[in-house]
Amino acid sequence: MDTFVLGGAPASRIALGCMRISSLEDGQLSRLVHTALDAGINYFDHADIYGGGACEARFGALLRREPALRAQMRIQSKCGIRQGYYDFSCEHILDAVDGSLARLGVEQLDALLLHRPDALMEPEEVAEAFTRLESAGKVSLFGVSNQNPGQMELLRRWLPQRIAVDQLQFSLTNAGMVDKGIHVNMEGPLSLDHDGGVLDYCRLHDITIQPWSPFQYGFFEGVFLGDPAFPALNRVVDALAEKYEVTPSAIAIAWILRHPAKMQPVVGTTNPERLAQIAQACEVRLTRQEWYELYLSAGKKLP
C-alpha cells in the first residue's frame, strides 16, 4: 500500500470508511479491520452521525478488546450534521468531539472534519473550537467536507490551523471536478463550474481530497460496476481488470489514484475479501491513454 504524509505522519492512499460497520458482529468487525491493516490501510474514517453514533461505539469496543490496534491506525471523524440542520457552532463542535472520543474510547482524533457546509457558519466560532481542541490535545489536524474554495478561504481568514482535508464526491461517473477543467471556455454542460475550481484550489493549497462514494453513480443511486446502465464503462473496466490481474473495483480506485492530485479515496465496503482486492489498486498505474479511455467510456467527451 502506498502512503503519503498527512499532518506529519504516514497515511495510506486508501482509507476505510466506517459508515456501515454498526451491523457487523464483533468477529466480523475485527476481521475487517485486521484485513485493512494487513493490506496497509491505516486510515479509518468516521462521523458522529454514522449509525447514530453506533459505528464509533462499535469501533471503540473493538479497540477496547484489542488495544494494540490503536497505535497502528489513524482515526478521523466528522461533525456538524444534526437532525434537520447543520451546526458549526463552537459549542456543538466541542460537544461532538467529546462524544466521538468517548464512543471511540481514544484520547485524540488524528483528524476532525466539518461535515457538509453550514450556511450559518461563523468562522470565528469554528476557529475558537479548533484552537481549544488542538490546545487540549483532542484533535491533531482539521479539515472540511464538500466545501468550495470560497468557503475554505473564509475559514482560512480566521483559522490558525491549516485545512488539511476536503472530502468531495468523485468517481468515474461523478467527475465534475475534472470535466470543467477539460472543457474550459467551451459551451455545454461539461464546462459548468459547480464547485469554484475546488480541485485546483486543493492542489495549490496542499489540501488532500478524500473522494467519497468512489463506486457510486448519482447521489447513492447505485454502484456503476456491473450495472447494465453503463455497458461501455464496464467493458473497459473489465478489460483493464483482466490486463492488470485485479478486480474491477481496483481499477475504479486506480483511476482515482492516477490523478496527480494524490487523492485518498474512502471506500466503505464491509467485506474483507473485497477490501483486500480494492487495496490492490495501489499496484496498478494506469497509462495516460487508459485513464482517458475510462473517462470517455463513462460517457464523457473531449472538446
Secondary structure in CASP SS format (residue, H / E / C, confidence):
PFRMAT SS
TARGET T0000
AUTHOR 0000-0000-0000
METHOD secondary structure of the structure
MODEL  1
M C 1.00
D C 1.00
T E 1.00
F E 1.00
V E 1.00
L E 1.00
G C 1.00
G C 1.00
A E 1.00
P E 1.00
A E 1.00
S E 1.00
R C 1.00
I C 1.00
A E 1.00
L E 1.00
G E 1.00
C C 1.00
M C 1.00
R C 1.00
I H 1.00
S H 1.00
S H 1.00
L C 1.00
E C 1.00
D H 1.00
G H 1.00
Q H 1.00
L H 1.00
S H 1.00
R H 1.00
L H 1.00
V H 1.00
H H 1.00
T H 1.00
A H 1.00
L H 1.00
D H 1.00
A C 1.00
G C 1.00
I C 1.00
N C 1.00
Y E 1.00
F E 1.00
D E 1.00
H C 1.00
A C 1.00
D C 1.00
I C 1.00
Y H 1.00
G H 1.00
G H 1.00
G H 1.00
A H 1.00
C H 1.00
E H 1.00
A H 1.00
R H 1.00
F H 1.00
G H 1.00
A H 1.00
L H 1.00
L H 1.00
R H 1.00
R H 1.00
E C 1.00
P H 1.00
A H 1.00
L H 1.00
R H 1.00
A H 1.00
Q H 1.00
M C 1.00
R E 1.00
I E 1.00
Q E 1.00
S E 1.00
K E 1.00
C E 1.00
G C 1.00
I E 1.00
R E 1.00
Q C 1.00
G C 1.00
Y E 1.00
Y E 1.00
D C 1.00
F C 1.00
S C 1.00
C H 1.00
E H 1.00
H H 1.00
I H 1.00
L H 1.00
D H 1.00
A H 1.00
V H 1.00
D H 1.00
G H 1.00
S H 1.00
L H 1.00
A H 1.00
R H 1.00
L H 1.00
G C 1.00
V C 1.00
E C 1.00
Q C 1.00
L E 1.00
D E 1.00
A E 1.00
L E 1.00
L E 1.00
L E 1.00
H C 1.00
R C 1.00
P C 1.00
D C 1.00
A C 1.00
L C 1.00
M C 1.00
E C 1.00
P H 1.00
E H 1.00
E H 1.00
V H 1.00
A H 1.00
E H 1.00
A H 1.00
F H 1.00
T H 1.00
R H 1.00
L H 1.00
E H 1.00
S H 1.00
A C 1.00
G C 1.00
K C 1.00
V E 1.00
S E 1.00
L E 1.00
F E 1.00
G E 1.00
V E 1.00
S E 1.00
N C 1.00
Q C 1.00
N C 1.00
P H 1.00
G H 1.00
Q H 1.00
M H 1.00
E H 1.00
L H 1.00
L H 1.00
R H 1.00
R H 1.00
W H 1.00
L C 1.00
P C 1.00
Q C 1.00
R C 1.00
I E 1.00
A E 1.00
V E 1.00
D E 1.00
Q E 1.00
L E 1.00
Q E 1.00
F C 1.00
S C 1.00
L C 1.00
T C 1.00
N C 1.00
A C 1.00
G H 1.00
M H 1.00
V H 1.00
D H 1.00
K H 1.00
G H 1.00
I H 1.00
H C 1.00
V C 1.00
N C 1.00
M C 1.00
E C 1.00
G C 1.00
P H 1.00
L H 1.00
S H 1.00
L C 1.00
D C 1.00
H C 1.00
D C 1.00
G C 1.00
G C 1.00
V H 1.00
L H 1.00
D H 1.00
Y H 1.00
C H 1.00
R H 1.00
L H 1.00
H C 1.00
D C 1.00
I C 1.00
T E 1.00
I E 1.00
Q E 1.00
P E 1.00
W E 1.00
S C 1.00
P C 1.00
F C 1.00
Q E 1.00
Y E 1.00
G C 1.00
F C 1.00
F C 1.00
E C 1.00
G E 1.00
V E 1.00
F C 1.00
L C 1.00
G C 1.00
D C 1.00
P C 1.00
A C 1.00
F C 1.00
P H 1.00
A H 1.00
L H 1.00
N H 1.00
R H 1.00
V H 1.00
V H 1.00
D H 1.00
A H 1.00
L H 1.00
A H 1.00
E H 1.00
K H 1.00
Y H 1.00
E C 1.00
V C 1.00
T C 1.00
P H 1.00
S H 1.00
A H 1.00
I H 1.00
A H 1.00
I H 1.00
A H 1.00
W H 1.00
I H 1.00
L H 1.00
R C 1.00
H C 1.00
P C 1.00
A C 1.00
K C 1.00
M C 1.00
Q C 1.00
P C 1.00
V E 1.00
V E 1.00
G C 1.00
T C 1.00
T C 1.00
N C 1.00
P H 1.00
E H 1.00
R H 1.00
L H 1.00
A H 1.00
Q H 1.00
I H 1.00
A H 1.00
Q H 1.00
A H 1.00
C H 1.00
E H 1.00
V C 1.00
R C 1.00
L C 1.00
T C 1.00
R H 1.00
Q H 1.00
E H 1.00
W H 1.00
Y H 1.00
E H 1.00
L H 1.00
Y H 1.00
L H 1.00
S H 1.00
A C 1.00
G C 1.00
K C 1.00
K C 1.00
L C 1.00
P C 1.00
END
